[in-house]
């Protein structure tokens, strides 16, 4: 059985995190204004991770950008402030 989706064919989601709501809002607005993404969601999350040998816990914002698959790699560059975006098709 094929999963149902409301997304148009050929869109992928790019997930990244930023430190503050302001950064998330600015990234979302810039992505929409520059037509880098068709839709952007952002929301607060709690993250637990290892950094420089220590376990850290922080509040940050997850940003999900929906963009055409053919442009995802090209557009990922300077528009997304992260060293490790995740791609889900």
Secondary structure as UniProt FT lines:
FT   TURN            9..10
FT   STRAND          11..18
FT   HELIX           21..33
FT   TURN            34..35
FT   STRAND          39..51
FT   TURN            52..53
FT   STRAND          54..68
FT   HELIX           69..71
FT   HELIX           72..79
FT   STRAND          86..88
//
